[in-house]
Structures are given as structure tokens and as C-alpha cells.
Amino acid sequence: MTAIETMQETLDMAMEINSELANFYCAMAYPGSQLYDIAIKEGWELPKEWYGYSQHSYETLPLPTKYISAREVLKFRDDAFCKYFKNADYLNMMEGIFGKEVKEHIQEMAKTRLKRKILETGRYIFSEFGIGISMKCLFADARFLENGVVFRGKWDRLNCKEDFEICPGFQGDW
């Protein structure tokens, strides 16, 4: 089972339980914790400032898993939050318990997406000459470096489509 599949199982279970409150958090190696010591030993990227440890901050930087990037973890978390609070069964339950005004408040809340730096510029694009530019374009034929792996392919930000593969034969750092 993949990391995404296990995260999806957790979301599915939460939606099946349909409790009045749910939240989803990413693994974070807080300074002073055993997980922080492991992260340092393993060389995992950690936030450079305290606000990077805040689960809801623009600069948040959760831990990656063995199989997916921190960017993918955070994207799943944010999508799961919205999916849970936009779920018709949940909204109907909340209206039944607390009334229409609370349901409408939750619907408004669920429209708000947290701004996340890693989701806006989570990949570094390189031209054919290896010059880094930030991810501000709408689409690109590109190569990028993520967690030490180089990928190449097409990225269409406008339509949220990606088609990347690992660049064969690449070794070393950019």
C-alpha cells in the first residue's frame, strides 16, 4: 500500500465516522523531540524559522515520507481538510445539530484555502542550461529537482496537470 493510499484510508475513515470535528496534521519534527533528532541524523530538510513549524503557516514545512515529498504530504492534508468539511453528510449532520447558520459558516470556512509557499514554489525549475527560476509560469517543459531527484517533463499549472519522469542517468547535486 502506498503512502497516498494509507492517507486516503485515514480520510475515508474520518468521513465514515463523520464526527462533529476533525482535523488533519502532517508529521513535524519539532526541536527537542526524538523525531527532530532522527531528522537531523537523516539529513531531512527542516524549517529554518519557528513559523515553519506551524501547521497552518504559509512557510510550514512538514516531513516527507519515505515515498512522497513534503509538498505532496501537505497538499493531501489541505485537500483532505476541504473534502471533509465540504462533505454533504457532514454538512447535513451539522445543520441538524446546530442549525443552518452553523452549516453556512462551515461552508464559508471550507472555501478558504491556506496559502502555502511549498505548494506555490515547491519545485525548482531548471532551464536546459541549469539556471534556476522559481515556479511562477503557467506551464513549462522543464526539469526540476525535488528531494535530490531530478525529473523532466511537462507541467501545466493552469489545469493542475503534471507529466514528469525521473531523468535517467543523472547523478550528483545541482
Sequence and secondary structure as in RCSB ss.txt:
>XXXX:A:sequence
MTAIETMQETLDMAMEINSELANFYCAMAYPGSQLYDIAIKEGWELPKEWYGYSQHSYETLPLPTKYISAREVLK
FRDDAFCKYFKNADYLNMMEGIFGKEVKEHIQEMAKTRLKRKILETGRYIFSEFGIGISMKCLFADARFLENGVV
FRGKWDRLNCKEDFEICPGFQGDW
>XXXX:A:secstr
  HHHHHHHHHHHHHHHT S          TTSHHHHHHHHHT    SSGGGG TTSTT      SSS HHHHHH
HHHHHHHHHHH HHHHHHHHHHH HHHHHHHHHHHH     HHHHH SEEE TT  EE S SSEEEEEEEETTEE
EEEEEETTTTEEEEEE TT  S  
